[in-house]
């Protein structure tokens, strides 16, 4: 199987916008933590649960496809803030 090369952002975290919920062309879902650790494959049910969380915002469409190497990378040291 070919490695995942292109992904589409579906949603992002409210307090850490470089943390993304993504999917690929085969409708496989991933998390991107914004720290260059790579894609984390998750199942569709978990993706749906994450998408419905109040701290997750949908990416306004139409969403573009991105090469995995061009995904945003944050500082990785930010604390998660809460309301």
N, C-alpha and C positions, 0 to 999 in steps of 0.2 A: 504494500500500500504506500502511496505517496504521502510525504509529510504535509501537514497543514501549512499552506502558504498564505492564503488570503482569508480574512475574516471580516465580518460585518458587525460593528458595534450595535447593540440593541438597547443597552441601558448603562448608566453610570451611577456611581455612589455620590450621594449629596455632598459629603464632606471631603471626599478624596476623588476628584473627577478623573484621575488617571486609573482608577479601578473600574474595570469594565466587565459587562456581561456581553459575550460575543457568540456568534454562530458562524459556521463555515458553510460552504456550498452544498454539503451533504446533510445539512440541518443538525449537525453535532454542536453541542453547546459547550462553552468554555468560560472560565474566569481569567481575567488578566489583573494581577495585583499591582501593576505599575512599578515593579521593582526588577524587571528583566529576568525574573525567575522562570519565565516560560508560561505557556498556556496550561491551565488546569482543566482537564476534561470533566464535565459533570453531566448527569443524566437530565433528561427533559423535565422530569417532575421537580427536581431541585432548582432548575433554571426558572420554572414557573413560580415556585415559591419565592425565590430571590427577587424576581421581577415584580411581585406584588408587595414587597416590603415598602414601608413609607419612606425609607431613606434612599430608595432607588428611583432614579428618574429615567423615563424613556428617552432615547435619542430621537429628536424630531426627524421625521423622514423627508425625503427618501435618504436612507443611509448609504454611504459609500462603502466600498470594499477596500481594505487596507492590507498591505503586506505585514506579516507578523513583525518583521524587523523595524517597521515604522510606527509601531504602537507607542503611546506616551510612557515615559519613565519618570517617575517622581523621585523625590529625595529618599523615600523609603523610611525616613525617620520621623515623619509627622505623626503626632498622636491622633487618634480618632476622637473627634469632638461630638458631643451629643447635645441635644436641645436642653 
